[in-house]
């Protein structure tokens, strides 16, 4: 596990929640930017996919194994997708 990955039982310095819907290329750029810009920061990154048809999760999950991926079975909309992603971030 890298220094920038949340260790089980510890709280990250920052949680990043991203809602994705058919924007795989933008998501890839975003995740690469987060990796580069947060070196040395204990973080958690949560991606909620709103039932994209562009294979976002399947194509990017292996490239970013430290990301928590939540693939929704249907497009719940931006607000509800954020709520789905908040649960892993606020666990106590």
FIROMI-934369 format. One record per residue (C-alpha): residue number from 1; x, y, z; residue in one letter. Coordinates in nm, 4 decimals, decimal comma, m for minus. Example, Ala and Ser with C-alpha at 12.3 -4.5 7.8 and 13.67 -1.06 7.14 Angstrom:
BEGIN
seq	xx	yy	zz	type
1	1,2300	m0,4500	0,7800	A
2	1,3670	m0,1060	0,7140	S
***
This chain:
BEGIN
seq	xx	yy	zz	type
1	0,0000	0,0000	0,0000	X
2	0,1370	0,3430	m0,0883	X
3	0,1778	0,6328	0,1505	X
4	m0,1020	0,8191	m0,0229	X
5	m0,3576	0,5453	0,0267	X
6	m0,5899	0,5312	0,3221	X
7	m0,4876	0,2626	0,5693	X
8	m0,7646	0,0421	0,7059	X
9	m0,8993	0,1904	1,0275	X
10	m0,7456	0,5346	0,9726	X
11	m0,9198	0,8441	0,8480	X
12	m0,7934	1,0000	0,5255	X
13	m0,6833	1,3623	0,5124	X
14	m0,9241	1,4159	0,2241	X
15	m1,2062	1,2271	0,0544	X
16	m1,2784	1,2904	m0,3119	X
17	m1,6175	1,1929	m0,4518	X
18	m1,6640	1,1863	m0,8293	X
19	m1,9920	1,1138	m1,0054	X
20	m1,9420	0,9764	m1,3558	X
21	m2,1850	0,9333	m1,6418	X
22	m2,0408	0,8415	m1,9827	X
23	m1,7329	1,0650	m1,9541	X
24	m1,4595	0,8013	m1,9309	X
25	m1,1892	1,0202	m2,0891	X
26	m1,2557	1,3089	m1,8484	X
27	m1,2634	1,0668	m1,5569	X
28	m0,9261	0,9238	m1,6629	X
29	m0,7781	1,2761	m1,6747	X
30	m0,9297	1,3584	m1,3373	X
31	m0,7946	1,0457	m1,1678	X
32	m0,4469	1,0979	m1,3166	X
33	m0,4491	1,4575	m1,1959	X
34	m0,5511	1,3488	m0,8461	X
35	m0,2681	1,0934	m0,8378	X
36	m0,0114	1,3510	m0,9453	X
37	m0,1381	1,6351	m0,7295	X
38	m0,1863	1,4540	m0,4017	X
39	0,1427	1,2693	m0,3577	X
40	0,2041	1,2170	0,0130	X
41	m0,1554	1,2935	0,1081	X
42	m0,3622	1,0220	0,2736	X
43	m0,6740	1,0199	0,0609	X
44	m0,9673	0,8185	m0,0511	X
45	m1,1173	0,8540	m0,3959	X
46	m1,4701	0,7319	m0,4556	X
47	m1,6139	0,7103	m0,8059	X
48	m1,9881	0,6591	m0,8415	X
49	m2,0814	0,5517	m1,1921	X
50	m2,4369	0,6370	m1,2915	X
51	m2,4854	0,3307	m1,5160	X
52	m2,2567	0,4543	m1,7952	X
53	m2,2549	0,2669	m2,1239	X
54	m1,8997	0,3720	m2,2178	X
55	m1,7334	0,0999	m2,0040	X
56	m1,5928	0,3595	m1,7656	X
57	m1,5703	0,1268	m1,4676	X
58	m1,4484	m0,1807	m1,6553	X
59	m1,1806	0,0132	m1,8425	X
60	m1,0484	0,2248	m1,5545	X
61	m1,0910	0,0038	m1,2481	X
62	m0,7728	m0,1937	m1,3147	X
63	m0,5712	0,1242	m1,3714	X
64	m0,6802	0,2701	m1,0364	X
65	m0,7095	m0,0162	m0,7855	X
66	m0,6991	0,2173	m0,4845	X
67	m1,0180	0,3918	m0,5948	X
68	m1,3475	0,2800	m0,4432	X
69	m1,5794	0,2088	m0,7363	X
70	m1,9567	0,2116	m0,6993	X
71	m2,1384	0,1042	m1,0166	X
72	m2,5060	0,1891	m0,9933	X
73	m2,7558	m0,0376	m1,1728	X
74	m2,9407	0,2643	m1,3114	X
75	m2,8858	0,6376	m1,3566	X
76	m3,0070	0,7827	m1,0282	X
77	m2,9177	1,1410	m1,1154	X
78	m2,6371	1,3579	m0,9826	X
79	m2,7758	1,4236	m0,6350	X
80	m2,8658	1,0659	m0,5491	X
81	m2,5363	0,9398	m0,6927	X
82	m2,3531	1,1776	m0,4585	X
83	m2,5532	1,0416	m0,1682	X
84	m2,4547	0,6853	m0,2645	X
85	m2,0888	0,7867	m0,2642	X
86	m2,1080	0,9644	0,0697	X
87	m2,1735	0,6470	0,2675	X
88	m1,8220	0,5060	0,2267	X
89	m1,6714	0,8498	0,2979	X
90	m1,8572	0,9149	0,6254	X
91	m1,8183	0,5733	0,7822	X
92	m1,7106	0,6009	1,1427	X
***
